[in-house]
Amino acid sequence: MKRELKKFESTMWLMIKLVLYILLMGTFMLIMARENPTLIILSRTMGITFSTFCIVGLLFLSIYGKFDVGRRKSKPIIYSLALAVLFTDIVTYIQLMIMNTITPSIYAFRLDSIGSLAISFVVQLIIIIIFAYGGNALFFAIHKPESCCIVTSSQESLDNIVRGILKYKKQYKIDYIMDYRDKNLLDTVSKADTVFIHDVPLKYRGEIVRYCYKNKINIYFNPEIEDIVEMSAKYYLLDDVSVLNANVKAWTMEQRVMKKLLDMSLAIILGILTSPIWIVSAIAIKAYDGGHIFFKQKRATLNGRVFEVYKFRTMKENVENRSVTDDDDRITKPGKILRKIRMDELPQLINILKGDMSFVGPRPEMLENVEAYEKELPEFRYRLRVKAGLTGYAQIAGKYNTSPKDKLIMDMMYIEQFNILRDIQLIFQTAIVLLKSDSTEAFKTNETRKYIFKKAESEE
């Protein structure tokens, strides 16, 4: 049975995706049709609403991610699809309300059928949950976990990559752990379906990658700075000689102007929209202990310039200045709520208006952390080639305990592949952070330590 399914698997998943997307659109159209009957009869309203839902839906699916079961866990798929559908529903709903405004006057515009819109989204959410869990269950019923070989250089590096792999036990099964200097490395690699290469010098990594490519073995490896530069390079022909050109100069004037306009307009709009949160937060903080409403701390931004970042104060005053831990007794009651909903960062809109920060960019690190990270990883200073940001790829995908090197790689990916559309995409993706639980969890040491790194006897 599994063999038969695998023969037609790509077609099967295509059909499942089509059914899912048709159900999501059909749910919106049918429920909204209770008060807008022209949605289910051949009409201009039906055609335009259908087209809007499809186009906007594809746009937000490209921002948040598609129905990629087998690659992601069910919850991230649910979060992504739910946000994509929510924004699609809202945009399509506004378009429908405009269509329903017969009188050519702005005062005739009405937001009706809000109850139907809410019911539609709830039903769509149920459909998404069923398809996400059901889709992953079907995928892993067909596919057994891939046999994996980890090639690395130390126990610390092994712990780091194992911590990530163990999040996906249904996808991967760790069968082999090898030192990249082991003389029997390639023989062991040949037994695996997938190879994870982590913290291996480029010279040796290249040999392993070529061997895996030759033998059709799936490869994962952690990128280095050289890889980031190569990914952003363009292919050129000098006569008949192939070269890659990486333009690592500063952003163009047009890019800087567009980014500045985006920063200023968004900061003003969000400042106005979130003003009730500012007022409630200020009252709660002041009423709790009578202390200062804002917390200021020196951080580093473009070219290492030091500035004071603003946040709502979430800790008691005059306490030790160090990174936050779980159940930190320095955090106040209002502070716990603000941190949980991530609203303590709102005052950084002031920093954006002042020009200290951008809306999207590397997280502004404490000066103590920057100094400590640069001692261990001098390249960490490359993050300061652009302004610090309120949000960014590292803030969305990373965690509090993400290693300095992984933070650097995420930030360098953003810097070297920057464009305004990417900024807009990351701003929308920031909504996912509000849905995720606090990302400070750590894997149990005894779980990762089941996997022991043994140095090769033939180490050079």
N, C-alpha and C positions, 0 to 999 in steps of 0.2 A: 504493500500500500504506500509506504514512504517513498519507494523508488518511483512509483507512478506519479505521486504528487510532485516530486522534484523535477520530473520531466516538464511539467506544465506550471512550475512554481511562479515564474515571472508573470505569466498570464493570469494566474490565480490572484497574485497580489495586486496586479493592475485592476482586476475586476472588483476586488474587495475595496480598494481605494475609491474607485468610481462609485460604488454603492454607498460608501460612507459620505462622500462629498455631495452626492445627490440627495441623500437623506437629510443632511444638514441644511441644504438649500430648500428642499421640499418642506421641511419643518417650518422654516421661516415663512415661506410663501403661503402655506396652508393655514397656519395659525393667524398670521396677519390678515388673511383673506376674510376672516370672520367679520371684520369691520371695514375691509377694503376688498369687496368682491371682484373687482376688476383684475385682481392678481391671479385668478384662476380661470379667466376667460381670455381668448385671444384679443389683446388690446395693446395700445401704446404703453399703458402703465405696466402691464405684464412684461412686455419686451424690454423696456428700459430697466425695470427693477431686476429682472433676470440677468441682464447684461452687467448691471452694477454689482450685483452679488458675486458673479463669476470673476470679474476683473479685480475688484477690491479683495475678494477672497484669495486669489492667486498672489496678489501683492503681499498680504499679511502672512500667508503661508511661507513665502520666501523670506520674510523677516523672522518669524518665530520657529519655523521648522515644520516639516510635513509628517505624514503618518509613516514614520520609518521604524516599524517594529523590528526587533532583532538587533538594531543598532543602539537604541536607547531604551531605558526602563519605561514602564507604563506611566508613572507619575509625571516625568518630564514631558512625555508625549501629550498627556492630558493637559498640562499647564500650557504648552505651546499651542495646541489646537483650540483650547478654550479661549485664550487671548486673541488668537487670529479670528475665531468666529465672533467673539464679542465685538471687536472693532469693526468687523465686516457687517454685523447686524446693525450697529449704530450708524455707520455711514449709509448703508442701504435704507435704513429707517428714515434718516433725514432727507435723503433723496425722494423717498415715497411721500413724505409730508410736504415737500416742495411741489411735487406733482399734484398733490391734492389741493394745493392753494390755487383756486380758480381766479379769484380777484387779483389783479396785478398790483398788489400793495403789500409792503412788508408787514403792515399791521394785521393783515388777514392770515399770516402764517401761524399755524397752531401745531403743537406737539400732542397729537391724539394717539390713542391705542398703545400707551406706555405699558399698560398691564399685559397686553398681548405680546409686546416685545419681550417683557420679562419672562412670561411663560414659554415663549419660543426658545429663549436662551437656556432655560432650565432643562427643557426636553432635549435640546442639542447637547447639553453637557452630559446628560444621561447616555445619549447615543455614543458620545466620544469615549466615556468611561468603559462602556461595554466593548466597543471596538478595540480600545487600547489594551485592556486586559485579555480580551479574547484573541486579539491578533498576536500578542506575544506568546500566549499559551499555545496557539497553533504553530507559530514559528519554531518554538522550542520542542514541540512534539515531533516536528519534522527533522530538526537539526540537533544533534548532540553537541556538547561543548567541544570547541576546537582544542586539540592537543597542542600545548604551548611550550616553547623553550625560551627562557629568559637568559640573555647574554648581557653581563654587566661587569662592574669592576670592583665592587666592594659591598660589604653588608649594608652600609648606609644606603647606597644606591638601590640595592635589592629591596630593602624595606620600603623605599619610596615608590618603586614601580609596582610591587606586590600590593601595596595599599590601594592603588588605583584598580588593579586587575580584580581584586577580591570584591569590588563593587559589582562585578559582572560575572558572577560564578556560573550563570547559565550559558554564557557565551564562551568562556575560556576555562580550561583546566590546566593548571601548571604541572607539567610532567618532568621538565628538565630545567636545571639551573646550572649555568656554565660561566666560568671565568673566560673572558675574551682571549686570554693568553694560553688557554688549554690546547694542547696539541691534538686532542680528539674533538675539538669544537665542531668542525664541519660534519663529522660523522654523526654527532648527536643532533645537530641542527636538521639534518636530512630526515630524521625520524618524526619531526613535528609538522603540524599543519600551519602553525603561525609562530613567528619569532618576534620577541620584544627585545630590542637593542637599546640599552639604557646606560648613559654615561660611559660610552666607549669612545676612545680617541678616533678622530675622523679617518685616519689612515686604516685602522683595523675595521672600522665600521663599513668603509667602502668595500672591503674584501668580502665581508659577510653579506652585504646587500647584493653584490654581484652574484654571489653563490645562490642566494635565495631566489633572485630573479631568474637565473638560469634553470633552477629546479622547480619553479612555480610554487614557491613557499611564500605565504602571506607575511608582510613585514610591517612592524611598527618601530619607529625610533624617535627618540626625543630630539627636537631641533636644536642646533647651535646657532650662534650669530651668523655664521657663514651661510647656513640654510635660509635664514630670514632674508638676507641680502639676495640670495639666488632666487627665492620665491618672488621677490618684487622686481626682478630683472626682466628686460625685454630681449627678445631674440632678434639678432641682426645678421645680415650677410655682408661681409667685407669682400666684395667681388664674389668668390665662391667659398669663402672661409666663414664658418659658423662661429658666432660669438654671442655672449650674453652681456648686456649693458645694464649695470645697476646705477641709477642716478641717486646718490646718497646725499645730495645737497639739501639745503633747507627748502621748506614748502614755498611755492610760488606766491607772488603778491596776490593773485586772484584767489588762491586757496585760503590765504590768511584773511582776506577781506570777507569772503563768504562765511568762513568760520566765525569771525567776529560778529557779523550780522546775525547769524544763527544764535550765537551765545546771548547777545543783547536782547533779541526779540523773545527768545524762550524764557530768559530770566525775568523779564518784565511780565510776560503772560502768566507764568507759573507763580510769580510773586503775588499777583492779583488773585488768581484762582485759589491759592492756598492761604490767603490772608486770615480766614477763620481759624485755621490750624495754628498760625502764629499767635493769634490772640489767646486761644485756649491754652496753648503750651506755655506762654508767658505767665498767664494767671496761675496755672498749676505749679510751675516751678517756684514762683514768688511766694505762693501761699504755703508751700510745703516747708520751706526753711528760711524764707526771707532773704535768700542769697541772690547772687547775680543771675540774670536770665541767660546770658550768653557765656560761652566758654571760649577762650582764645588760646591758641597754641602756635608756636613757630613751626612752619613747615617749609619745604623746599619746592620751588617751581622752576620755570624756564631758566636754563643756564645756571642753576643752583641758587638763584635769588631767593632770599628768605622773606617770607611774609607771614602774617598772622591769619590762620584759618578760623572762621566763625562756626560755632555749633551751638545748639541749645544745650545748656548745662544739664548733664544727666548724672553727675556724680556729686558727692558731698564736696564742699569747698575745703581747700588747704589739706588735700590728701596727697599721697605719693603719686608721682607721675610715671606710670608704666602701662604696658599693654593690658587690655581687659582680659579677664579669665572668666570661666563659668562660675555662676553664683558669687560674683564679686561683691563684697559687702560695701564697696565705695559707691555703688550705683543706688540712686534714690528711687522711690516708688514711681514718681512721674517719669524718671529716666528709663526705667525698665519698659514702660509702655512705648515711649518715644523710640527706643532702640529696636523694639520688636517690630514696629511698623516703619522703621527706618526714617522717621521724620526728624530725628535729631540733626540730620544733615542739611535741612532746609536753609538755614542761615548762610550756607555757602553760596546761595544766590547773590548775596551781597559781594562776596569775593569775585564772582563772575562779573558783576556790574563794575567793580573797581578795576578789573583787568588782571587780577592776580591769578585767576583760574579760568579754565574753559569748561564748557558743559561736558565735553567728552575728552578724556585724556588719562594719563597715568595717575594713580591714586597719590595724593600728596602725603609722603611719609614723614614721620617725626624725624627731626635732625639726628637724634641718637641712633635711630634705625638705619638711616642713610649711611652714617659713618661706619656702623658695624657691618652692614651689608657690603660696602665697598671694600672693606678690608678682606673679606672672604671672596668677593666677586667684583673686581675693579670695573667690569663692564656695566655694573648696575647704574652707573652714572649716565649711561646712554639714555635712560628714561627722561633725563632732564633736557633733552633736545627740544621738547615742547612743553607747553603749560600743563600744570597739573589739572586733573579733571574731576568733576563731581561724580561722573560715571565713566565706565570704560569696559573694555573686554575683560581685564583682570578683576574688576569689581563685580562683574556679572558672573563670570565663569569660575573665578577663584574663590578661595576660602581664607579665613583669618590665618590658618596654619599653612597656607600655600608657601612653598619654599621661595626664597628670594630669586633663585634662578628661573623658576617657572613664572613668577611675576614678571621678571625681565623679559622673558620670551613672549608672553602675552602682550606686554606693552610695546615691544619692538615690532610685533606683527601689526599692531594698530598704526604705529608711527610710519612704517615703511609702506603700508598699503592704504594710507589715508585717502579718503575722498568724502565729500559732503554727504553723499547718499549713505555711506557707511556710518557716518555720525548719526544720521537720522535713524538708521536701523538699530544702532546700539541704544539710542534713547528709548525707542519702543521696547527693546528687549529688556530694559531696566525693570519693566513691570514684572518680569519673571522673578526677580529678586524678592519682591514683596510676597510672592506665593511660596517661596522656598522657606523651609525652617531655617533657623539660625545656623550658619555654616561654620560652626566652631567645633563640630564633632571630630573626634580622632579615632582611628582604628585601635583596637586593643593590641597592645604590644605582643601579648602571647599568641595572637592570631597571626600576625605577620612573622613572628619569630619561628613559626613552624617551618619556614623556608630558610635554610642556612646556606650562606655563601662559603664556598671552599676555594681558597686560592689555588691556582694551578701550580703544580710542582715544576712545570717547565717555564715558570715566569721569567721573562727576560729582564 
